[in-house]
């Protein structure tokens, strides 16, 4: 038996290394995971209670259309219910959009260092990838626009970008969207948007009325802290949502996830607290990096990407042995690691470990 020829070479997505694996492999009792941009404060108590309550109904299929959650989210976002689609995380919306819009030979444009699932799902559909280099860690929108042809079907823009954490501004995005041909779908991935405080950051939802070819992706995995429940969503023109719905699997989100997401929306005080503590964590990290003479990209999500001036996989391994899990191995940033913002205590332990590793490598270097 042979699979489709275009998937044989595809890598399997590698998530952040699990805590229990590191404890077992290295014999450690304490391990801090700062690799997957999870919310260190967890989730709203209201969301947890709602999910637990739904466990009693686990023998009954969930609402396949997420009717109640859709109504609550539509009101919260000030959009219409027919503009929303849910998935098992926003990563499933990426998969469904690629399935719905990309045929073999179609072209799709993305940054050369961005969320890997754009590339992965485009390759599964046998589309032609056009990767445009980031400019100082940021999407080069004019360069991406210059690559558009009649065969272009989707352009992916991750804002803030993962892994660099940089943003494109509202003026830059609007200028770009004004010039993108109407036959091209622009997918704006705003998985980390709730963390952003920069006044120049664009709210993609406010652009939907102006651009029918725009799809905005968001998730409950990051600031809402529901990563394990796997629920995210897309918002766009009703026609775009309908096309994606046509390839959606039935019952693709669980009762627990729907209930937790609905309750989480009602607890915006928790979101405000998470945003505030994340900003404090970024300021702390940036200050310590400055003191060490390490450069880093402006951080607008809940992570920061720093140049440790050494091969990143070596740094990853050295930090791992000290019980700190980070993310490394970026093709175009071979000396950078990405570290999630943790609790104050976790951030301090990371910085202590980093300083020790840098000192040790300096001595042995």
Order of alpha helices (4+ residues) and beta strands (2+ residues): alpha-beta-alpha-alpha-beta-alpha-beta-alpha-beta-alpha-beta-alpha-beta-beta-beta-alpha-alpha-alpha-beta-alpha-beta-beta-alpha
